Amino acid sequence: MQITGIMIYYYFVCKRKLWYFTNNINMEQNSELVEIGKILDETSYTREDKSILIDNTINIDFIKGECILHEIKKTKAIEEAGVWQVKYYMYYLHKRGVKNVTAKIDFPLIKETKEVFLENSDIKILEEVVKNVENIVESDKPPEIINNKVCKKCAYYDLCYI
């Protein structure tokens, strides 16, 4: 099974959302917030070669200089998930022999950048996360509702609460 960066991101946001997404239940095409994120991605860093797809598995927003991965995010609201998504990209490349990769998460709306590094302890965590993602994807039913503040703005809200 190919584990993508968005799957890792969803794992840290909401495991139920991950299950819906991987089971082809897609509600995001109707989400204004998702559309705003797409527009932000398209209109930010226009001089960069963007959407670098590697092995049909990870999709890096852009790469600058000597292997500095960049991920563009709209807000810091779910920053931890973005950090782990980027760490997964570095882990994925590391497993394929690419060394000395660093990363930054860019928040163009607030003009901030966060540096991200892959530590040895992160590798063990990511190996466990990958196993957990596989288990969620292979499950017959979605995980429990998390009842978090992010739920109210989620494209899958209606599936969980209505």
VOKEMAR-163829 format. One line per field, with one value per residue: residue in one letter; x, y, z of N, C-alpha, C in turn; residue number from 1. Coordinates in nm, 3 decimals. Each point is the difference from the previous one (the first is absolute). Example, Ala and Ser with C-alpha at 12.3 -4.5 7.8 and 13.67 -1.06 7.14 Angstrom:
type <- (A | S);
nc1 <- (1.319 | -0.035);
nc2 <- (-0.569 | 0.105);
nc3 <- (0.780 | -0.072);
cac1 <- (-0.089 | 0.082);
cac2 <- (0.119 | 0.119);
cac3 <- (0.000 | 0.006);
cc1 <- (0.090 | -0.077);
cc2 <- (0.120 | 0.109);
cc3 <- (0.000 | 0.073);
seq <- (1 | 2);
REM end
This chain:
type <- (M | Q | I | T | G | I | M | I | Y | Y | Y | F | V | C | K | R | K | L | W | Y | F | T | N | N | I | N | M | E | Q | N | S | E | L | V | E | I | G | K | I | L | D | E | T | S | Y | T | R | E | D | K | S | I | L | I | D | N | T | I | N | I | D | F | I | K | G | E | C | I | L | H | E | I | K | K | T | K | A | I | E | E | A | G | V | W | Q | V | K | Y | Y | M | Y | Y | L | H | K | R | G | V | K | N | V | T | A | K | I | D | F | P | L | I | K | E | T | K | E | V | F | L | E | N | S | D | I | K | I | L | E | E | V | V | K | N | V | E | N | I | V | E | S | D | K | P | P | E | I | I | N | N | K | V | C | K | K | C | A | Y | Y | D | L | C | Y | I);
nc1 <- (0.084 | -0.033 | 0.082 | -0.097 | 0.051 | -0.101 | 0.033 | 0.127 | -0.024 | -0.084 | 0.099 | 0.077 | -0.078 | -0.036 | 0.008 | -0.113 | 0.051 | 0.105 | -0.085 | -0.073 | 0.108 | 0.054 | -0.124 | 0.064 | -0.014 | -0.017 | 0.008 | 0.129 | -0.054 | -0.076 | 0.124 | -0.053 | 0.024 | -0.036 | -0.103 | -0.013 | 0.020 | -0.081 | -0.081 | 0.015 | -0.012 | -0.102 | -0.033 | 0.046 | 0.113 | -0.052 | 0.113 | -0.057 | 0.075 | -0.132 | -0.050 | 0.104 | -0.046 | 0.023 | 0.033 | -0.067 | 0.080 | 0.109 | -0.068 | 0.122 | -0.039 | 0.120 | 0.111 | 0.074 | 0.096 | 0.081 | -0.102 | -0.056 | -0.075 | -0.100 | -0.075 | -0.102 | -0.024 | -0.131 | -0.011 | 0.023 | -0.128 | 0.052 | 0.082 | -0.034 | -0.118 | 0.016 | 0.043 | -0.094 | -0.081 | 0.063 | -0.008 | -0.123 | -0.008 | 0.057 | -0.083 | -0.097 | 0.050 | 0.009 | -0.118 | -0.004 | 0.073 | -0.103 | 0.120 | 0.013 | -0.118 | -0.035 | -0.079 | -0.093 | -0.078 | -0.057 | -0.021 | -0.027 | -0.115 | 0.080 | 0.056 | -0.021 | 0.112 | -0.020 | 0.119 | 0.019 | 0.035 | 0.061 | -0.046 | 0.100 | -0.042 | 0.001 | 0.111 | 0.026 | -0.029 | 0.067 | 0.089 | -0.024 | 0.010 | 0.098 | 0.038 | -0.014 | 0.060 | 0.086 | 0.003 | 0.006 | 0.086 | 0.055 | -0.036 | -0.098 | 0.033 | -0.053 | 0.112 | 0.002 | -0.107 | 0.081 | -0.108 | 0.067 | 0.066 | 0.089 | -0.082 | -0.021 | 0.128 | -0.018 | 0.052 | 0.042 | -0.019 | -0.065 | 0.101 | 0.067 | -0.061 | -0.029);
nc2 <- (-0.118 | 0.095 | 0.046 | 0.088 | 0.117 | 0.006 | -0.126 | 0.034 | 0.100 | -0.074 | -0.087 | 0.108 | 0.025 | -0.110 | -0.105 | 0.053 | 0.123 | -0.054 | -0.063 | 0.108 | 0.074 | -0.094 | 0.018 | 0.098 | 0.040 | 0.078 | 0.078 | -0.004 | -0.060 | -0.012 | -0.006 | 0.109 | -0.055 | -0.114 | 0.062 | 0.062 | -0.117 | -0.046 | 0.102 | -0.013 | -0.131 | 0.027 | 0.087 | -0.091 | 0.064 | 0.092 | 0.041 | -0.077 | -0.105 | -0.011 | -0.064 | -0.030 | -0.082 | -0.073 | -0.091 | 0.101 | 0.042 | 0.075 | 0.107 | 0.039 | 0.099 | 0.014 | -0.007 | 0.049 | 0.053 | -0.026 | -0.050 | 0.118 | -0.091 | 0.043 | 0.019 | 0.030 | 0.072 | -0.007 | -0.084 | 0.043 | 0.001 | -0.067 | 0.082 | -0.072 | -0.004 | 0.129 | 0.014 | -0.085 | 0.071 | 0.111 | -0.039 | -0.034 | 0.116 | 0.056 | -0.065 | 0.028 | 0.121 | 0.008 | -0.065 | 0.097 | 0.029 | 0.084 | 0.053 | 0.049 | -0.055 | 0.124 | 0.065 | 0.067 | 0.042 | 0.040 | 0.107 | 0.009 | -0.042 | -0.067 | -0.028 | -0.129 | -0.049 | -0.130 | -0.011 | -0.106 | -0.080 | -0.099 | -0.030 | -0.067 | 0.069 | 0.094 | -0.061 | -0.026 | 0.126 | 0.041 | -0.089 | 0.043 | 0.127 | -0.040 | -0.077 | 0.105 | 0.073 | -0.096 | -0.009 | 0.132 | 0.005 | -0.105 | 0.087 | -0.077 | 0.067 | 0.122 | 0.060 | 0.008 | 0.075 | 0.101 | 0.064 | 0.052 | 0.108 | -0.080 | -0.077 | 0.114 | 0.003 | -0.122 | -0.035 | -0.083 | 0.120 | 0.016 | -0.066 | 0.078 | 0.115 | -0.021);
nc3 <- (0.000 | -0.086 | 0.091 | -0.019 | -0.035 | -0.085 | -0.019 | 0.002 | -0.081 | -0.072 | 0.007 | -0.012 | -0.104 | -0.068 | 0.077 | 0.041 | -0.007 | 0.057 | 0.080 | 0.016 | 0.012 | 0.074 | 0.040 | -0.062 | 0.125 | -0.106 | 0.105 | -0.024 | -0.105 | 0.109 | 0.044 | 0.051 | 0.118 | -0.055 | -0.054 | 0.115 | 0.058 | -0.094 | 0.018 | 0.132 | -0.019 | -0.078 | 0.094 | 0.083 | 0.016 | -0.079 | 0.050 | 0.089 | -0.031 | -0.013 | 0.105 | 0.075 | -0.092 | 0.108 | -0.090 | -0.047 | 0.098 | -0.010 | 0.040 | -0.028 | 0.078 | 0.056 | -0.074 | 0.098 | -0.071 | 0.098 | -0.062 | -0.018 | 0.062 | -0.075 | 0.105 | -0.078 | 0.108 | 0.007 | 0.102 | 0.123 | -0.036 | -0.099 | 0.063 | 0.107 | -0.058 | -0.026 | 0.125 | 0.041 | -0.074 | 0.035 | 0.126 | -0.037 | -0.062 | 0.106 | 0.079 | -0.085 | -0.012 | 0.131 | 0.000 | -0.089 | 0.109 | 0.007 | 0.014 | 0.123 | 0.014 | -0.022 | 0.083 | -0.066 | 0.096 | -0.113 | 0.075 | -0.131 | 0.049 | 0.083 | -0.118 | 0.027 | 0.050 | -0.006 | 0.059 | -0.078 | 0.100 | -0.061 | 0.120 | 0.058 | 0.105 | -0.095 | -0.037 | 0.126 | 0.027 | -0.105 | 0.038 | 0.122 | -0.037 | -0.078 | 0.101 | 0.080 | -0.093 | -0.019 | 0.133 | 0.004 | -0.099 | 0.061 | 0.092 | 0.045 | 0.109 | -0.004 | 0.042 | 0.129 | 0.019 | -0.035 | -0.048 | -0.100 | 0.037 | -0.056 | 0.069 | 0.064 | -0.036 | 0.040 | -0.116 | 0.092 | 0.048 | -0.113 | -0.048 | 0.078 | -0.026 | -0.127);
cac1 <- (-0.084 | 0.074 | -0.044 | 0.029 | 0.014 | -0.133 | -0.047 | 0.067 | -0.062 | -0.132 | 0.017 | 0.021 | -0.116 | -0.116 | 0.010 | -0.126 | 0.016 | 0.092 | -0.074 | -0.090 | 0.081 | 0.060 | -0.109 | -0.058 | -0.112 | 0.066 | -0.090 | 0.077 | -0.028 | -0.105 | 0.045 | 0.056 | 0.132 | 0.092 | 0.017 | 0.088 | 0.134 | 0.048 | 0.031 | 0.121 | 0.110 | 0.021 | 0.041 | 0.118 | 0.128 | -0.025 | 0.126 | 0.053 | -0.059 | -0.079 | -0.064 | 0.099 | -0.051 | 0.107 | -0.047 | -0.146 | -0.033 | 0.007 | -0.016 | 0.064 | -0.044 | 0.115 | 0.132 | 0.087 | 0.141 | 0.056 | -0.096 | -0.086 | -0.139 | -0.092 | -0.142 | -0.078 | -0.121 | -0.083 | 0.005 | 0.072 | -0.102 | 0.031 | 0.143 | 0.065 | -0.025 | 0.087 | 0.138 | 0.018 | -0.008 | 0.130 | 0.096 | -0.020 | 0.068 | 0.144 | 0.017 | -0.019 | 0.121 | 0.111 | -0.004 | 0.044 | 0.140 | 0.021 | 0.048 | 0.010 | -0.121 | -0.066 | -0.131 | -0.064 | -0.143 | -0.023 | -0.134 | 0.007 | -0.100 | 0.051 | 0.141 | 0.086 | 0.058 | 0.045 | 0.096 | -0.032 | 0.111 | -0.032 | 0.087 | -0.002 | -0.120 | -0.113 | -0.006 | -0.075 | -0.140 | -0.059 | -0.019 | -0.123 | -0.109 | -0.027 | -0.074 | -0.134 | -0.072 | -0.037 | -0.110 | -0.121 | -0.043 | -0.051 | -0.114 | -0.131 | -0.081 | 0.083 | 0.024 | -0.096 | 0.002 | 0.093 | -0.059 | 0.104 | -0.039 | 0.021 | -0.114 | -0.100 | 0.040 | 0.041 | -0.086 | -0.071 | -0.084 | -0.135 | 0.006 | 0.023 | -0.090 | -0.140);
cac2 <- (0.118 | 0.125 | 0.098 | 0.134 | 0.106 | 0.044 | -0.103 | 0.029 | 0.124 | -0.034 | -0.083 | 0.089 | 0.088 | -0.080 | -0.134 | -0.025 | 0.068 | -0.086 | -0.117 | 0.046 | 0.036 | -0.119 | -0.083 | 0.076 | 0.083 | 0.129 | 0.112 | 0.124 | 0.078 | 0.096 | 0.080 | 0.132 | 0.010 | -0.075 | 0.082 | 0.111 | -0.059 | -0.024 | 0.130 | 0.045 | -0.078 | 0.041 | 0.141 | 0.025 | -0.053 | -0.028 | -0.018 | -0.133 | -0.119 | -0.053 | -0.131 | -0.097 | -0.133 | -0.099 | -0.139 | 0.000 | -0.022 | 0.124 | 0.117 | 0.111 | 0.127 | 0.038 | -0.025 | 0.114 | -0.016 | -0.134 | -0.091 | 0.057 | -0.022 | 0.103 | -0.033 | 0.122 | -0.021 | 0.120 | 0.049 | -0.083 | -0.065 | -0.144 | 0.004 | -0.128 | -0.091 | 0.045 | -0.037 | -0.144 | -0.023 | 0.035 | -0.099 | -0.121 | 0.022 | -0.016 | -0.143 | -0.072 | 0.023 | -0.061 | -0.144 | -0.020 | 0.039 | 0.145 | 0.046 | 0.144 | 0.070 | 0.080 | 0.044 | 0.118 | 0.019 | 0.141 | 0.052 | 0.129 | 0.099 | 0.067 | 0.030 | -0.073 | -0.125 | -0.088 | -0.100 | -0.135 | -0.093 | -0.139 | -0.054 | -0.146 | -0.042 | 0.017 | -0.116 | -0.106 | 0.044 | -0.009 | -0.141 | -0.039 | 0.072 | -0.068 | -0.122 | 0.041 | 0.046 | -0.122 | -0.064 | 0.081 | -0.013 | -0.135 | -0.024 | -0.002 | 0.114 | 0.115 | 0.020 | 0.081 | 0.146 | 0.054 | 0.115 | 0.098 | 0.130 | 0.000 | -0.068 | 0.096 | 0.053 | -0.115 | -0.032 | -0.124 | 0.026 | -0.056 | -0.147 | -0.038 | 0.057 | 0.017);
cac3 <- (0.000 | -0.005 | 0.098 | -0.052 | 0.099 | 0.045 | 0.094 | 0.128 | 0.049 | 0.052 | 0.120 | 0.114 | 0.015 | 0.039 | -0.058 | -0.072 | -0.128 | -0.075 | -0.047 | -0.106 | -0.116 | -0.063 | -0.049 | -0.111 | 0.041 | -0.007 | 0.020 | -0.006 | -0.121 | 0.034 | 0.113 | -0.030 | 0.062 | -0.086 | -0.120 | 0.038 | 0.008 | -0.137 | -0.058 | 0.067 | -0.056 | -0.139 | -0.013 | 0.083 | -0.048 | -0.142 | -0.074 | 0.030 | -0.062 | 0.111 | -0.006 | -0.044 | 0.032 | 0.005 | 0.005 | 0.002 | 0.140 | 0.077 | -0.085 | 0.071 | -0.059 | -0.082 | 0.057 | -0.025 | 0.038 | 0.023 | 0.064 | 0.103 | -0.038 | 0.048 | 0.003 | 0.020 | 0.080 | 0.013 | 0.139 | 0.096 | 0.082 | 0.013 | -0.030 | 0.029 | -0.113 | -0.108 | 0.036 | -0.022 | -0.145 | -0.055 | 0.051 | -0.079 | -0.128 | 0.024 | 0.030 | -0.126 | -0.080 | 0.074 | -0.027 | -0.138 | -0.013 | -0.010 | 0.131 | 0.028 | -0.039 | 0.103 | -0.049 | 0.057 | -0.024 | -0.027 | 0.028 | -0.068 | 0.046 | 0.121 | -0.029 | 0.091 | -0.046 | 0.108 | -0.043 | 0.046 | -0.012 | 0.028 | 0.105 | 0.006 | 0.073 | -0.091 | -0.090 | 0.071 | 0.008 | -0.134 | -0.031 | 0.071 | -0.064 | -0.127 | 0.035 | 0.044 | -0.118 | -0.073 | 0.074 | -0.016 | -0.139 | -0.022 | 0.088 | -0.065 | 0.041 | 0.039 | 0.143 | 0.074 | -0.014 | 0.100 | 0.070 | 0.018 | -0.055 | -0.146 | -0.064 | -0.049 | -0.131 | -0.083 | -0.114 | 0.033 | 0.117 | -0.017 | 0.011 | 0.140 | 0.100 | -0.042);
cc1 <- (0.088 | -0.063 | 0.043 | 0.014 | -0.134 | -0.059 | 0.063 | -0.061 | -0.136 | 0.008 | 0.014 | -0.116 | -0.117 | 0.006 | -0.127 | 0.005 | 0.094 | -0.074 | -0.095 | 0.078 | 0.053 | -0.105 | -0.083 | -0.131 | 0.057 | -0.102 | 0.070 | -0.026 | -0.107 | 0.042 | 0.062 | 0.140 | 0.104 | 0.028 | 0.092 | 0.144 | 0.060 | 0.040 | 0.129 | 0.122 | 0.035 | 0.059 | 0.124 | 0.122 | -0.008 | 0.127 | 0.058 | -0.066 | -0.073 | -0.061 | 0.094 | -0.043 | 0.114 | -0.062 | -0.152 | -0.053 | 0.004 | 0.000 | 0.048 | -0.039 | 0.110 | 0.129 | 0.089 | 0.143 | 0.042 | -0.096 | -0.072 | -0.143 | -0.085 | -0.143 | -0.073 | -0.127 | -0.069 | 0.013 | 0.083 | -0.097 | 0.029 | 0.149 | 0.068 | -0.018 | 0.089 | 0.145 | 0.024 | -0.010 | 0.137 | 0.108 | -0.015 | 0.067 | 0.151 | 0.033 | -0.007 | 0.126 | 0.123 | 0.006 | 0.046 | 0.140 | 0.027 | 0.033 | -0.003 | -0.119 | -0.051 | -0.131 | -0.044 | -0.149 | -0.021 | -0.147 | -0.008 | -0.099 | 0.046 | 0.149 | 0.094 | 0.049 | 0.044 | 0.097 | -0.035 | 0.120 | -0.048 | 0.103 | -0.009 | -0.125 | -0.126 | -0.017 | -0.078 | -0.148 | -0.067 | -0.021 | -0.127 | -0.122 | -0.038 | -0.079 | -0.144 | -0.086 | -0.048 | -0.117 | -0.131 | -0.056 | -0.065 | -0.122 | -0.132 | -0.088 | 0.089 | 0.024 | -0.105 | 0.017 | 0.088 | -0.056 | 0.104 | -0.047 | 0.020 | -0.118 | -0.097 | 0.032 | 0.034 | -0.102 | -0.086 | -0.097 | -0.137 | -0.001 | 0.012 | -0.114 | -0.146 | -0.056);
cc2 <- (0.124 | 0.099 | 0.137 | 0.100 | 0.046 | -0.102 | 0.021 | 0.125 | -0.030 | -0.086 | 0.088 | 0.098 | -0.079 | -0.135 | -0.038 | 0.064 | -0.080 | -0.119 | 0.039 | 0.025 | -0.123 | -0.098 | 0.075 | 0.070 | 0.141 | 0.112 | 0.134 | 0.082 | 0.105 | 0.099 | 0.133 | 0.013 | -0.075 | 0.080 | 0.118 | -0.050 | -0.026 | 0.131 | 0.055 | -0.072 | 0.047 | 0.141 | 0.034 | -0.062 | -0.037 | -0.019 | -0.141 | -0.106 | -0.073 | -0.135 | -0.104 | -0.138 | -0.101 | -0.138 | -0.011 | -0.016 | 0.127 | 0.117 | 0.123 | 0.130 | 0.061 | -0.028 | 0.117 | -0.037 | -0.144 | -0.085 | 0.060 | -0.012 | 0.112 | -0.051 | 0.130 | -0.035 | 0.135 | 0.060 | -0.095 | -0.081 | -0.148 | -0.019 | -0.135 | -0.098 | 0.037 | -0.036 | -0.148 | -0.037 | 0.025 | -0.096 | -0.132 | 0.013 | -0.023 | -0.147 | -0.083 | 0.014 | -0.063 | -0.151 | -0.033 | 0.053 | 0.148 | 0.052 | 0.152 | 0.080 | 0.077 | 0.050 | 0.126 | -0.006 | 0.150 | 0.033 | 0.139 | 0.104 | 0.074 | 0.030 | -0.063 | -0.127 | -0.080 | -0.101 | -0.134 | -0.090 | -0.140 | -0.053 | -0.153 | -0.051 | 0.012 | -0.121 | -0.113 | 0.035 | -0.017 | -0.145 | -0.053 | 0.065 | -0.069 | -0.128 | 0.034 | 0.047 | -0.122 | -0.070 | 0.076 | -0.018 | -0.135 | -0.034 | 0.006 | 0.119 | 0.114 | 0.003 | 0.092 | 0.149 | 0.057 | 0.117 | 0.105 | 0.133 | 0.006 | -0.061 | 0.099 | 0.054 | -0.112 | -0.025 | -0.125 | 0.017 | -0.066 | -0.152 | -0.044 | 0.041 | 0.011 | -0.133);
cc3 <- (0.000 | 0.100 | -0.050 | 0.114 | 0.053 | 0.098 | 0.138 | 0.063 | 0.062 | 0.125 | 0.124 | 0.022 | 0.057 | -0.072 | -0.077 | -0.139 | -0.091 | -0.058 | -0.113 | -0.129 | -0.073 | -0.050 | -0.105 | 0.034 | 0.013 | 0.006 | -0.025 | -0.125 | 0.026 | 0.109 | -0.045 | 0.057 | -0.082 | -0.127 | 0.028 | 0.008 | -0.137 | -0.067 | 0.060 | -0.057 | -0.142 | -0.012 | 0.084 | -0.066 | -0.148 | -0.081 | 0.018 | -0.088 | 0.110 | -0.032 | -0.060 | 0.051 | -0.010 | 0.019 | 0.002 | 0.144 | 0.083 | -0.097 | 0.077 | -0.069 | -0.087 | 0.075 | -0.039 | 0.041 | 0.009 | 0.082 | 0.121 | -0.051 | 0.058 | -0.012 | 0.031 | 0.078 | 0.019 | 0.139 | 0.085 | 0.086 | 0.024 | -0.033 | 0.022 | -0.116 | -0.118 | 0.025 | -0.027 | -0.147 | -0.063 | 0.051 | -0.076 | -0.137 | 0.016 | 0.028 | -0.127 | -0.087 | 0.064 | -0.026 | -0.141 | -0.026 | -0.014 | 0.140 | 0.009 | -0.051 | 0.121 | -0.058 | 0.071 | -0.032 | -0.012 | 0.026 | -0.063 | 0.050 | 0.124 | -0.012 | 0.103 | -0.066 | 0.121 | -0.058 | 0.061 | -0.027 | 0.034 | 0.099 | -0.003 | 0.070 | -0.087 | -0.092 | 0.065 | 0.009 | -0.136 | -0.043 | 0.066 | -0.063 | -0.132 | 0.025 | 0.040 | -0.117 | -0.080 | 0.068 | -0.017 | -0.141 | -0.025 | 0.085 | -0.078 | 0.036 | 0.048 | 0.151 | 0.062 | -0.032 | 0.111 | 0.080 | 0.037 | -0.061 | -0.151 | -0.074 | -0.064 | -0.138 | -0.099 | -0.112 | 0.026 | 0.117 | -0.011 | 0.014 | 0.146 | 0.093 | -0.044 | -0.048);
seq <- (1 | 2 | 3 | 4 | 5 | 6 | 7 | 8 | 9 | 10 | 11 | 12 | 13 | 14 | 15 | 16 | 17 | 18 | 19 | 20 | 21 | 22 | 23 | 24 | 25 | 26 | 27 | 28 | 29 | 30 | 31 | 32 | 33 | 34 | 35 | 36 | 37 | 38 | 39 | 40 | 41 | 42 | 43 | 44 | 45 | 46 | 47 | 48 | 49 | 50 | 51 | 52 | 53 | 54 | 55 | 56 | 57 | 58 | 59 | 60 | 61 | 62 | 63 | 64 | 65 | 66 | 67 | 68 | 69 | 70 | 71 | 72 | 73 | 74 | 75 | 76 | 77 | 78 | 79 | 80 | 81 | 82 | 83 | 84 | 85 | 86 | 87 | 88 | 89 | 90 | 91 | 92 | 93 | 94 | 95 | 96 | 97 | 98 | 99 | 100 | 101 | 102 | 103 | 104 | 105 | 106 | 107 | 108 | 109 | 110 | 111 | 112 | 113 | 114 | 115 | 116 | 117 | 118 | 119 | 120 | 121 | 122 | 123 | 124 | 125 | 126 | 127 | 128 | 129 | 130 | 131 | 132 | 133 | 134 | 135 | 136 | 137 | 138 | 139 | 140 | 141 | 142 | 143 | 144 | 145 | 146 | 147 | 148 | 149 | 150 | 151 | 152 | 153 | 154 | 155 | 156 | 157 | 158 | 159 | 160 | 161 | 162);
REM end
